[in-house]
């Protein structure tokens, strides 16, 4: 029986529903394995695939169909094509029997087997860690030395928990001291151990790993040699740390594993990480549960921080040492997380209309502002970088130190967009900025900032690694090469022609900016509604700024609407038991 004959007209294409060709192909394959005449079964399989592609671990039929619109994000016309009794098709759903079935049902949730296996691995590994307890001697005395007598200090409570347990989740916004907590924790654990502890630092992206390593270097500079010895000098990307030629996850050789920016870790990567944690090791996951979830499937950190079975192991840092919650960037972040559209409206009206101001940490721009004037303002923000770059545009070659200084100077300014396409998207803004600053309209030019979009193990590049095209000496001749920080205080120079899946990043998406911080940020909203505009998107964009923020909203109503839209990711990790 043909698939199209079992379904409404338009189902097999995209005219009525947003189903993809991959979703349709999965249904066809399953139908070939074991045919069914029940239309609901075909829909269940297609929607399970569709949800995985949209970042969900499963198709969640709890409270269906009332939550169908929220979970699928489909327009009313597409929702009308769904069978009214879809959830009742679960009881006879084929393709779910046996240890290797392509689909798995768990209550009213339907998974692709790969997603279900990953979720089970995460749950099993974490539950195993919860059974392990180990306390170093004199922990109370050492805590007093590190924190003083305030027993209610959030960082102290997190350290105390991590000292006694194999698993600790630490969540908090920017400036709440997550990295500071880790520094003190490593000192605490080493003080009670007679042998040097092996510590691994990791993060999902190259720039997040570099920032973590930099924070450790800054901390070492404030300590004496004995105290600084327990702080690692390098941080790894998770992909590089867990990559093996044979595919199976390695067993990491470490006593303590600290992973920063854990909100960016997807379900399958988290499963691989947890399988690699050795039995004797402590695992500390750092992240901001209010940030955007991973691009791939799963909102792992958010679900784990909400899980009742992990509540005792989740420590929330609330006091920001960077932002005042009543003014500036801190106030914007606060009302955004609260979904307070009236509060955000008030802050918007109070912000000066400008791109940057010496009198205000947050400014705003509306559609009426000239893009030409704005582009000039942005290029002025890169004035120091452009001055440093100028001799090299004239042919002077770069050494490693100069390349690192240029990368650091460029990273003071972040231009963040919501979309890749469209007049307010990354591609258009990049082209305009490239032209406004007088760079050649070519693929490779001196000063081109780039970001890797995929892992390239042959070149040692990981998704999110930032580099810059610069002239350098190659066998005595000046040649264009792309400089990437090597994580050891040096630079790796790569031939431009060998680089694939590379983006120019005068501007980047908010998703690409995760794991980064900038002194100044220009946050550019699109001028049309999009499902990407959510509370988490706005919060993540806002909090990339350390000192000043400018929000450019061509349609102000879209900003106010966005903070009432939250990212919903289906999954079962928050449940006590499946």
N, C-alpha and C positions, 0 to 999 in steps of 0.2 A: 504494500500500500504506500503510495507516495505521501510524503510529508505534507505537501501543500494541500492535499485533499482532506486532511484532518483539521485544518486550521482556517480561520476567517481570511477572506481576501485581504491582501496587503501584509499579512503576518510574515510571509517569507521574504519580504523586502523591508524597506525602511520607511515606507510611506505612512504607515499607521503607528509603528512602534520604533523606539530607539534601539532595538535589538541589533547586534552586530553580526557580521558573517560568521565570526567564530562561534557565537552563541548558536546560530542555526546549524553550523557544521557539527557541533557537539550533539545536538538533538538527532541529526541524521545518523551519526555514528551509533548512538545508543539504540535508535530504532532498528538499525541493521543488526545489532547484537541481539536484541530481544524486542520484538515488535509489540506495540500496544495500540489499542483502538480508543483509549481514553485521552481526549484532548488535554485534560488537566495534567496528565503526566508529562506531556511534551512541554507545556508551559512551565511546569516546575523545574524541569531540567534546563530549559532555556534561561529562565530567570535566575537560577543558581549560578550559571556561567556568567550571566550579565552582571550580577551583583559582585562577583569576584573581580571582574574587570573594572568595576567602579570603586573598588577599595574595601568591599565588605568581605568578611570571612565566610559568610553564609547567606542564604535566603531565610530571613526570619519571618515566620508566619504567625507569630504570637500577635493577637489583636488584629488579625487580618480580617477584612480588608480596610479597616479604619486607618491603619498606618501605611497603606500601600503607596499613597502619593508622597509621603515624607521619605520613605525608604527608597523608592524607585526614582523619585524626582521627575516623573513623567507628566506631561500635560493631560488634561481631562480626556481628550480624544483618545489617547493611547491607553489610559487606564480603563476606558469603556470597553476595550477589546478583551480584557481579562475575564475568565469565567468567574461568575459570582461565588461559586462554591469551590474555588481553587484549593483552599486548605484541606478540604475533605478528600482530595485526591491523594493525600499523603499515605493513607492506610494501605493502598494497593500499589504504591509506587514501585515499578520494577527498577532494576539496575542498582539496588541497595543491598542485595543479599551476598553473603560471603565475605571473606577477609580481604578480597581484592576488588570489591565492587567499585565502580566508578563514582557512585554517589553514596553518601552516608546521611542517615537521618538521626537526629538527636532531639527528641521531643518534637517541637514544631519548627525546628531549624533543619535546613537541608544544606549539606556541604558537598563540594567537590572533595574527593578523597584526599588529595594533597593538602587542602586547607584543613580538613578535619585532623589529619595526622600531625600537621604542624601545631595546631591548637592543643592536641593531646600531649604532644611532646613538651610544649611550654608548661602546661599544667603539671604534668608528672615530674618534670625536673624541678620546678619551683616547690612543689609539695615535698620532694625529697630534701631540698635545702632547709625547709622549715623545721625538719626534725633534728637538725644539727645545731648544737650550741657549744660554744667554747669561749671562755672568758680569760683574758690575760690577767696576771697578777697585778694588784695595786691599781686597778682601773680607776677607782674613785679618786685616789690621790693624784693620778696623772690628769684626770679630767679637771680637777681643781687648779692644777698648774696651768693647763691650757685655756680654761674658760673662767677661772675665778669661782666664786661661791654661788653664782646664779644657777640654781638647779633647773630652772624653767626655760633657760636659753634653748631655742630651737636647734641650733647647731650642736650644742652639747648633748641634747637628747638623741639626735641622730647618730652622733659618735658613740654614745653609750650603747645604743642598740646595735650598731655595726660591730662593736667590740665583743658582743655576746652572741651574735647570730651570724649565720652563713649568708643571709640575704637581707639587704636593706634597699628600699626604694626611697630616694630623696627627691622631692618635687618642690619647685618654687619658681617664681618669676625672676627676670633679670635683676641682678644686684642683691639677691637674697642670701648670697654666700654659699652656694652649692660647692664651688671649687675650693673656697676657704675651708669648708667643712671637711672636704677630702684631705686637704693638706694636714689638718690637725688630726684627722683619723689615722693617716699613715704614720704620723709621729707617735700617736698613742699606741698603735699596735706594735711598732718597732720597739718602743720603750719597754714593753713587757716580754720581748722575745730575745733570747741570747744569740741568735744567728740572724744574718741579714735576710729580710723577707724579700721574696721575688714579687714585684708589683708590675702589672700590665695596665697601661692606660689606653683606652680606645674610644673611638667615636665613629658615627656612620659615614662621615664625609671627610675629605682631606682637609678642608678649611676648619672644620670643627676640631679635628685632631690637632692641627697646628695651633689653634687657639688654646686648647687644653695644655699642650706642651709649653706654650709661651707663659701661661698662668703658673705652671710649675717652676719655670725658670725665674719668674719674678718672685715667687715665694722663696726659692733657694737663696736668692740674693739677700734676703732679710734674715737668714738664719746662719748660725755658725756651721762649721764643716760637719760636725757630728750630727746635728739636727737635719742638715740638708741632705745627708747621705741617703735617707730613706725615700727621697722624692725622685722619681724617674726623670730622665732628661728627654725622653722621646714618648710620643703617643702614636698609635697605629690606627689606620682605618680598619673597621671590622672586616670589610671584604678582603683586605690584604692579610689580616691576622688569621682569618678562617679559610683562606683559599688553599687548596691542596690539589696536586695533579691527579689524584685518584678519586676526588669527589667527596669522600667521607670527611666529616668535620674532624679536625685534629683535636688532641687533648692538650690544652694549653698548659705550659709549664709555669705555674704561678701560684702564689699563696693568696694574693689579693688581685682581683680584677675590677677595675673601675671603668664604667662606660658612661660617657657624657652624651648629651643630646639624645637620650633614649626615646623621646617622643617620635623621633624620625625612623625608628627601627620597625620594619614591617614584620608580619607574622612569621614568615619562613626564615628570615634572617635571625629573628629572636630565637626560634627553635634551634637553629644551627649554633648560635652562640651558647645557649644553655647546655647543649650536648657536649660542648667543648670545655665546659668548666670542670676542672678536676674535683674529686670528692673532698679534698682537704681545703679547698679555696673558699674565700669569702667573695661574694659578688655584690657590688654596689652599683645601682643604676641611678643615674642623675638625669633629670629632665624637667620640663615644664608641661604639666598635663593640660594646660590651657592653650598650648600652641597647636598649630596644624598637625594632623596625624601624618603618617608616612604616605608617600605617593603610592606605593604598592599597597596590597591588601592588608587590612588590620589596623586597629587603633590600639596597639598593645599597651603602651604606657598608660594611656588614659583609662583603659579597662582595668588594668591591674591596680591603679591607684583608687579606683572606685569599688574594687572587689572586697566584700566583707571578709572573706577568708584571708586577705592580705592586709587588713586594716592595721593590725599591730605592727606590721613590718614596713608601713608607709609613713614616712616622716615629712611633714609639710613645713617648709620655711616661708614665713609670711612677712617678715620685716625686711623691707628693701633698704639697703645701704646706698643705693644709687638714686632712687626716685622718691620724692615726697608724694604720697598718695592723694594729697589734697590740691596739688598744683602741677602744672607742666605735663610732661610725658606720663608721670605716675597717675595723675588724675584721669587722663585719657584712657590709660590701660585699665584703671579701676572701673570706670563706667562701662567700658566695653565688656569686660568680664561679667559685669552684673546685668548686661543686657538693658542698660538704662538709656533708652533712646532720648528721653527728655533731658537727662544729664548731659548726654553727648551733644544735643542741640544747643544747650547753654554754653558748653565749652567751645563749640564751633563759632557761635556768635561772638564770644569774647576774644577769640584768637585774632590777632592782627592779620589783615589781608596783605600778605607779602610772602616771598620765598626766603625765609630766614630773617631774623631780627635780633639785634643785640639786647633788646628789652624783653623778649619772650622766647621761651623754650619751644613753643609750638605755634606755628603760623598756618594760614590756610590760603588756598587759591580756589577760585571758581572758574566756570567756563568762560567768563568774560575776559580773563587775562590773556594777554598776547603770548603765544607760544614762542615767538622770536625773543621777546624779552626774558622769558623764563629760561630758554636755552642759554642765553647769555649769562644769567645768574648761576646756572649749574656749572657752566664752564669756568666761571670765576671761582667757584668752590674748589675746582681742581687747579687753581693757579700755581700753587707750590709744586704740585706734581708736574705740571706742564713746563715749569721753569727748570726743574731737574731733568726733564726729558729732552729739553731743547738741544743741548750739545750733542746728544746721541742721534738726534734727527739730522744733525749736520755731519754725521759720519764718525763721531768719536765712539770708540767701542766701550762696552760695559764689562766690568768685572762682577764677581759674585756679590760683593758688598753693595755696589751701585744698583744691581738688579733687585736685591732685597729691599733696599731703601725706596726704590721706585714702586714696588708692589705695596709696600707699607703706606707710602704717601697716597697712592691711588685709593687705597681701601678706607681712607677717612670719609669718603662720600659714597652713599649708596642710593641709587635710583631704582626704586622697586615698583613693578607693575603687577596688575592682576592677570593679564592675558599675554599670550605670545603674539597673537595676530590683532589686526585692527588699528585704527589711528591712535589709540591710547595704549597699544601693546608694545612688547619688548622690541620686536623687529623694527617697527616704525620709529620708536624713540632712539634706538641705537643708531639708525641711519641718520636721523636728524642731528644727534650729538656728534657723530663722526664728522659730518659736514660742517657743523657750527665751529668745531675746533680746528678745522683746516686739514684734517687727515686725508690722505689720498683715498680715492674711491676704489681701492683694490682689496684683494683677499688678505694680503699680508702687508702690514706697514709698521714702522717703528712706533711702539706705544700701544699696539692693539692688545687690549686686555681680553683674556679668553678663560673659559671654564669648560672642563671636561664633563660631558653629559653621560658617559658610560664608563665602566671599568675597562681598562686596557692593561691586562697583566703583562703583556710583552713589553710595554713601555713603562710599566710601573705606575700608571696613572689611574686614579680612582675617581668615580663620579663626584663632582663638586670641587675637584682640585682647580686652583686658580693659577694662571700664568700670564706672562706678558711677552710680546714679540719685541726683541731688542737686538742691536748689533753687538757681536762679540767676536773675539779673535778665535779663528779655527785654523790651526796649522799656519799661523802667521798672517792670515788674511781675515779681513772683517766680513763676517757673514751674518745674515739674519737667522736667529735662533729664538726659540721660545723658552723663557726661564721659568721653571717651577721650583718652589722651595722644596728642599729634600728632607725637611723635618729635623735636620741635624745642624741647622744654622748655615747651610750652604745652598747651592743651586744646582739643579739638573738642567742642562741645555739640550733641547730636543729640536730636531729638524722639522720645520713647519709642514713639509709635505708628508710626513709620517703620521700627522695628527688627524684623526677622524672623530666625528661626533663632538665637535668643538663649537661653542657659541662665543660670539663677541658679547662682552658684558659691561659696556658703559651703563647699560640698564639690565636688570635681571628680574625674574618673577619673584614674588614673595616666597614661593616654595623653594626656589634656588637659593634664597638668602638665609634659609634656616642654618643655624650653626655659625652665622656671621654676626658681627657687630660693627657699626659705623659711628663715627663722631656725629655726622650729619646724615639725615635720611630725607629723601623726597618720596613720598608714597603716592602713587598715581592710580586712581580708581578708573575703571572703564566708564564709558558714558551710556552703556546699556546694561540691563539686568543680566546676570549670569549666575548659575548655581555656585560658582567659585567664591562669590562674595558672601562670606559668613563672618560670624563673630570671631572665630579662630583666625581667619585670614587677616582681619583688621588688627586684632591684638598682636599677631606675629609681626606684621609690618610695622606697627607702632613701636614695638619693643626692640626692634633692631637698632634704634637710635640711642646713643649714650648721652648726647648733649643737646641736639636740636632736631626738630622734626617739622616738616612741612607736608601738609595733607592737601593734595590737589584732587578735588572732587568735581568733575564737570557737571554731574547731576547730584546735588546734595542729598536728595531723597534716597538715593541708592546707598549712601553711607549710613543713613539712619535705619534703613531697612536691613542692611547687612548685619547689624549687631543683634537683631532679633532672629537671625537664622543661624542655627548651630549645625556643625558637622555631625551627622548620625552615621555610625559605622556598626553594622550588625556583627555579633560574635558572642561566644559563650564563656569567655575567660572570666567575666565578672561573676559568673554563677559559682556557687559553692561546690557543686559536683555535677558532672554530666552523666 
